[in-house]
């Protein structure tokens, strides 16, 4: 069962993981706009659940794409977290017209918002890289590589 899971996971490409993260982030933002869950800064159990699932997706991406090497996996982790961040930024623009809080913090002007968003982007990229590399490392340590058959001709 685990072997089949790993084989099926290895068939996925980076765009599949980016799509999963975009859908997950969009669902979280839609639930926040609808008022079902609190804004991001509240660190509620619902938001933590979405963060946890996002980390699992990034970890599995690093696990599945470890054959590309750690540098590529780190780049893939950065791309996936950046895609999620872009969805949040788009949601911030849309929510400002709907008068619905997404972040859940009061920002006095655009300069402070820019600093907060850039800090969040850098933090998310670093975290995504670490989680993706952890997935690749776990696979390299705990999943045995297939043995090559020695056939004589």
C-alpha positions as CSV (number, residue, x, y, z in Angstrom):
1,X,0.0,0.0,0.0
2,X,2.8,2.4,0.9
3,X,4.7,1.5,-2.2
4,X,1.7,2.3,-4.4
5,X,1.3,5.6,-2.6
6,X,4.9,6.5,-3.2
7,X,4.7,5.5,-6.9
8,X,1.5,7.5,-7.4
9,X,3.0,10.4,-5.6
10,X,6.1,10.4,-7.8
11,X,3.9,10.7,-10.9
12,X,2.8,14.2,-9.8
13,X,4.6,17.3,-11.1
14,X,5.2,20.7,-9.5
15,X,2.1,22.2,-11.2
16,X,-0.1,19.6,-9.5
17,X,1.2,20.7,-6.1
18,X,0.9,24.4,-7.0
19,X,-2.7,23.7,-8.0
20,X,-3.5,21.9,-4.8
21,X,-2.0,24.8,-2.7
22,X,-3.9,27.4,-4.7
23,X,-7.2,25.5,-4.2
24,X,-6.5,25.1,-0.5
25,X,-5.6,28.8,0.0
26,X,-8.6,30.0,-2.1
27,X,-10.9,27.8,0.0
28,X,-9.5,29.2,3.2
29,X,-9.9,32.8,1.9
30,X,-13.4,32.2,0.7
31,X,-14.3,30.8,4.1
32,X,-12.8,33.9,5.8
33,X,-14.7,36.2,3.5
34,X,-17.9,34.3,4.1
35,X,-17.4,34.7,7.8
36,X,-17.2,30.9,8.5
37,X,-13.7,31.1,9.9
38,X,-11.9,34.1,11.5
39,X,-9.2,36.1,9.8
40,X,-5.7,34.8,9.3
41,X,-4.0,36.7,12.2
42,X,-6.4,35.1,14.8
43,X,-4.5,31.8,14.6
44,X,-7.7,29.9,15.2
45,X,-7.9,26.1,15.0
46,X,-9.4,26.4,11.5
47,X,-6.6,28.5,10.2
48,X,-4.0,26.3,11.8
49,X,-5.7,23.3,10.1
50,X,-5.3,24.9,6.7
51,X,-1.6,25.7,7.5
52,X,-1.0,22.2,8.6
53,X,-2.6,20.7,5.4
54,X,-0.5,23.2,3.4
55,X,2.7,22.0,5.1
56,X,1.7,18.4,4.4
57,X,1.3,19.2,0.7
58,X,4.7,20.9,0.6
59,X,6.3,18.1,2.5
60,X,4.8,15.5,0.1
61,X,6.0,17.6,-2.9
62,X,9.5,17.5,-1.6
63,X,9.1,13.8,-1.0
64,X,7.8,13.2,-4.4
65,X,10.2,15.4,-6.3
66,X,13.4,14.5,-4.4
67,X,14.8,12.8,-7.5
68,X,15.5,16.4,-8.9
69,X,17.9,17.2,-6.1
70,X,17.8,19.5,-3.1
71,X,18.3,22.7,-5.0
72,X,15.3,22.0,-7.3
73,X,13.2,20.9,-4.4
74,X,14.1,24.1,-2.5
75,X,13.1,26.1,-5.6
76,X,9.8,24.1,-5.9
77,X,9.0,24.8,-2.2
78,X,9.6,28.5,-2.8
79,X,7.3,28.5,-5.8
80,X,4.5,26.7,-4.1
81,X,4.5,29.0,-1.1
82,X,4.8,32.1,-3.4
83,X,1.7,30.8,-5.2
84,X,-0.2,30.6,-2.0
85,X,1.0,34.1,-1.0
86,X,-0.1,35.6,-4.3
87,X,-3.6,34.2,-3.7
88,X,-3.7,35.9,-0.3
89,X,-2.6,39.2,-1.9
90,X,-5.3,39.0,-4.5
91,X,-7.8,38.2,-1.8
92,X,-6.6,41.3,0.2
93,X,-7.3,43.5,-2.8
94,X,-10.8,41.9,-3.4
95,X,-11.7,42.0,0.3
96,X,-10.9,45.7,0.6
97,X,-13.7,46.4,-1.8
98,X,-16.0,44.0,0.1
99,X,-15.1,45.5,3.5
100,X,-14.2,42.0,4.8
101,X,-11.0,41.6,6.8
102,X,-8.7,38.8,5.6
103,X,-5.6,39.5,7.7
104,X,-7.5,40.6,10.8
105,X,-5.0,43.3,11.8
106,X,-5.3,47.1,11.6
107,X,-2.8,48.7,9.3
108,X,-2.5,52.5,9.4
109,X,-1.3,53.0,5.8
110,X,0.0,51.2,2.7
111,X,3.7,51.4,3.7
112,X,3.0,49.3,6.8
113,X,0.9,46.8,4.8
114,X,3.8,46.5,2.3
115,X,6.3,45.8,5.1
116,X,4.0,43.2,6.7
117,X,3.4,41.5,3.3
118,X,7.0,41.4,2.4
119,X,8.0,40.0,5.8
120,X,5.3,37.4,5.5
121,X,6.4,36.5,2.0
122,X,10.0,36.0,3.1
123,X,9.0,34.0,6.1
124,X,6.7,31.8,4.0
125,X,9.3,31.2,1.3
126,X,11.9,30.2,4.0
127,X,9.4,27.9,5.7
128,X,8.3,26.3,2.4
129,X,11.9,25.7,1.4
130,X,12.6,24.0,4.8
131,X,9.5,21.8,4.7
132,X,10.2,20.8,1.1
133,X,13.8,19.9,1.8
134,X,12.7,18.0,4.9
135,X,10.4,15.9,2.7
136,X,13.2,15.2,0.2
137,X,15.6,14.3,3.1
138,X,13.1,12.0,4.7
139,X,12.7,10.1,1.4
140,X,16.4,9.8,0.9
141,X,16.9,8.4,4.4
142,X,13.9,6.2,4.9
143,X,12.8,5.0,1.4
144,X,15.2,2.5,-0.1
145,X,16.2,3.0,-3.7
146,X,15.2,0.3,-6.1
147,X,18.0,-2.2,-6.7
148,X,19.2,-2.5,-10.3
149,X,19.0,-6.0,-11.6
150,X,22.3,-7.5,-12.9
151,X,21.5,-9.4,-16.0
152,X,24.2,-11.0,-18.1
153,X,24.1,-11.1,-21.8
